[in-house]
Structure formats: structure tokens, C-alpha cells
Amino acid sequence: MRAQLARFAAVGAAGFAVDAAVLQSLVSAAGWSPFAARAVSFPVALACTFALNRAWTFQGLRMPLARAYGAYGAIQIVGALINLGVFSICLLLAPVLYQRPVIALGIGAAVSLAFNFYATRRVVFRT
């Protein structure tokens, strides 16, 4: 399970890189607003991480592909909301973190990573 978690985290980092590259490209090169660009970059990153997790992290799929992708997307959206919630709670409970919001971001990322990994492993790839 540790190896899976490490691969899941590496795939998440790759997904972040894809998300950031698409986001920045659309904003810088195409003149899109960050919000409109995010509406494109998140689904692209989601597809990337799904494919990588399917091929490398969990190496198996026991449900139909479309259903698995839908479940994976739902889990990732819930994970993003958890991240935002934890981030917000950290800032509200520790105003000193306003000067170092990366700490709150890291805490939110750790909590959402744990949720995303467990839910993806149990619901989508059922290992």
C-alpha cells in the first residue's frame, strides 16, 4: 500500500504539472481569464491522472471505464473541496498563516491526498 500511495502522490504531482501548464498557457498565450482556463485545465489534468493511476498506480479496473471515470471525477472534486475546506479552516483558526498560506495549502493537500487515495483505491480500483 505504501508503494501505491507513493505512486498516487507522484501521479498527483504530474497532474498538477499538467493542470498548471494548461492553465498558464491559456492565460498567457490565449488571453483567457484564469477562471475560464481553470474550467479547461482541471478536466485535462483529471483525465491525465485517471489514465496514469489506472495504468501505473492501481493497474486494474473492475468496473466499466465510463463509470470508473465518473466515480474518479466525483472523488477528485470532493477531494478538492476537502482541500479548500481544510485550507480555509487553517487560515481561520491560525491567522498567522495568512503570511504563510503555503502551510495551510500543504495541510489541505495532505488531508485531501489521504481521502483521494483511500476513496480511489476502494471505489474506483477496488484493491
Kinemage of the C-alpha trace (Angstrom):
@kinemage 1
@onewidth
@group {chain A} dominant
@subgroup {mainchain}
@vectorlist {calphas} color= white
{ca met a 1} P 0.000 0.000 0.000
{ca arg a 2} L 2.924 2.391 0.637
{ca ala a 3} L 4.149 1.904 -2.912
{ca gln a 4} L 0.657 2.642 -4.226
{ca leu a 5} L 0.429 5.776 -2.110
{ca ala a 6} L 3.826 6.947 -3.382
{ca arg a 7} L 2.772 6.325 -6.993
{ca phe a 8} L -0.568 8.043 -6.347
{ca ala a 9} L 1.271 11.095 -4.978
{ca ala a 10} L 3.639 11.104 -7.976
{ca val a 11} L 0.677 10.933 -10.350
{ca gly a 12} L -0.903 13.809 -8.427
{ca ala a 13} L 2.264 15.851 -8.927
{ca ala a 14} L 2.167 15.064 -12.653
{ca gly a 15} L -1.495 16.064 -12.729
{ca phe a 16} L -0.632 19.328 -11.009
{ca ala a 17} L 2.037 19.998 -13.637
{ca val a 18} L -0.426 19.313 -16.465
{ca asp a 19} L -3.066 21.476 -14.795
{ca ala a 20} L -0.600 24.324 -14.286
{ca ala a 21} L 0.779 24.113 -17.838
{ca val a 22} L -2.658 24.178 -19.457
{ca leu a 23} L -3.846 26.935 -17.123
{ca gln a 24} L -0.822 29.144 -17.705
{ca ser a 25} L -0.833 28.534 -21.461
{ca leu a 26} L -4.463 29.527 -21.810
{ca val a 27} L -3.988 32.631 -19.681
{ca ser a 28} L -0.688 33.768 -21.207
{ca ala a 29} L -0.941 32.675 -24.825
{ca ala a 30} L -4.678 32.788 -25.429
{ca gly a 31} L -5.637 35.649 -23.113
{ca trp a 32} L -8.241 33.635 -21.221
{ca ser a 33} L -9.297 34.561 -17.706
{ca pro a 34} L -7.857 32.250 -15.043
{ca phe a 35} L -11.372 31.089 -14.181
{ca ala a 36} L -12.243 30.107 -17.750
{ca ala a 37} L -8.844 28.488 -18.177
{ca arg a 38} L -9.361 26.505 -14.964
{ca ala a 39} L -12.570 25.092 -16.426
{ca val a 40} L -10.402 23.512 -19.125
{ca ser a 41} L -7.216 22.737 -17.190
{ca phe a 42} L -8.899 20.738 -14.403
{ca pro a 43} L -10.635 18.235 -16.722
{ca val a 44} L -7.417 17.792 -18.735
{ca ala a 45} L -5.473 17.079 -15.538
{ca leu a 46} L -8.261 14.783 -14.316
{ca ala a 47} L -8.075 12.697 -17.499
{ca cys a 48} L -4.288 12.539 -17.201
{ca thr a 49} L -4.300 11.386 -13.576
{ca phe a 50} L -7.057 8.863 -14.214
{ca ala a 51} L -5.074 7.291 -17.058
{ca leu a 52} L -1.817 7.259 -15.077
{ca asn a 53} L -3.446 5.874 -11.937
{ca arg a 54} L -5.209 3.208 -13.975
{ca ala a 55} L -2.027 2.156 -15.779
{ca trp a 56} L 0.572 2.583 -13.040
{ca thr a 57} L -0.772 3.114 -9.525
{ca phe a 58} L -3.548 0.551 -9.344
{ca gln a 59} L -3.056 -1.423 -12.573
{ca gly a 60} L -6.583 -2.661 -12.744
{ca leu a 61} L -10.120 -1.660 -13.367
{ca arg a 62} L -13.054 -3.792 -12.355
{ca met a 63} L -15.893 -1.508 -13.402
{ca pro a 64} L -16.802 -0.164 -16.836
{ca leu a 65} L -14.425 2.582 -17.952
{ca ala a 66} L -17.024 5.375 -18.193
{ca arg a 67} L -18.441 4.569 -14.755
{ca ala a 68} L -14.951 4.412 -13.257
{ca tyr a 69} L -14.040 7.769 -14.801
{ca gly a 70} L -17.220 9.333 -13.413
{ca ala a 71} L -16.536 7.946 -9.941
{ca tyr a 72} L -12.923 9.095 -10.137
{ca gly a 73} L -14.011 12.599 -11.171
{ca ala a 74} L -16.512 12.799 -8.327
{ca ile a 75} L -13.868 11.709 -5.824
{ca gln a 76} L -11.403 14.283 -7.139
{ca ile a 77} L -13.995 17.056 -6.885
{ca val a 78} L -14.804 16.065 -3.298
{ca gly a 79} L -11.067 15.959 -2.591
{ca ala a 80} L -10.652 19.469 -3.993
{ca leu a 81} L -13.492 20.686 -1.764
{ca ile a 82} L -11.893 18.992 1.255
{ca asn a 83} L -8.596 20.673 0.394
{ca leu a 84} L -10.276 24.067 0.168
{ca gly a 85} L -12.185 23.470 3.411
{ca val a 86} L -9.097 22.433 5.378
{ca phe a 87} L -7.133 25.330 3.885
{ca ser a 88} L -9.883 27.763 4.929
{ca ile a 89} L -10.189 26.307 8.441
{ca cys a 90} L -6.426 26.540 8.933
{ca leu a 91} L -6.465 30.212 7.940
{ca leu a 92} L -9.449 30.961 10.168
{ca leu a 93} L -8.028 29.146 13.190
{ca ala a 94} L -4.461 30.378 12.743
{ca pro a 95} L -4.456 33.878 11.246
{ca val a 96} L -0.650 33.850 11.357
{ca leu a 97} L -0.884 31.504 8.355
{ca tyr a 98} L -2.087 34.425 6.235
{ca gln a 99} L 1.597 35.312 5.989
{ca arg a 100} L 2.496 31.727 5.074
{ca pro a 101} L -0.555 30.277 3.286
{ca val a 102} L 1.569 27.513 1.778
{ca ile a 103} L 1.486 25.808 5.184
{ca ala a 104} L -2.326 25.769 5.116
{ca leu a 105} L -2.198 24.640 1.495
{ca gly a 106} L 0.109 21.764 2.465
{ca ile a 107} L -2.165 20.669 5.294
{ca gly a 108} L -5.157 20.763 2.955
{ca ala a 109} L -3.232 18.820 0.328
{ca ala a 110} L -2.210 16.139 2.828
{ca val a 111} L -5.757 15.641 4.086
{ca ser a 112} L -7.237 15.589 0.590
{ca leu a 113} L -4.479 13.256 -0.641
{ca ala a 114} L -5.395 10.768 2.067
{ca phe a 115} L -9.088 10.992 1.161
{ca asn a 116} L -8.460 10.816 -2.594
{ca phe a 117} L -6.147 7.823 -2.276
{ca tyr a 118} L -8.429 5.847 0.006
{ca ala a 119} L -11.598 6.618 -1.962
{ca thr a 120} L -9.974 5.987 -5.354
{ca arg a 121} L -8.476 2.729 -4.120
{ca arg a 122} L -11.727 1.495 -2.583
{ca val a 123} L -14.323 2.821 -5.018
{ca val a 124} L -12.734 3.061 -8.456
{ca phe a 125} L -9.979 0.451 -8.499
{ca arg a 126} L -11.181 -1.745 -5.600
{ca thr a 127} L -7.862 -3.119 -4.470
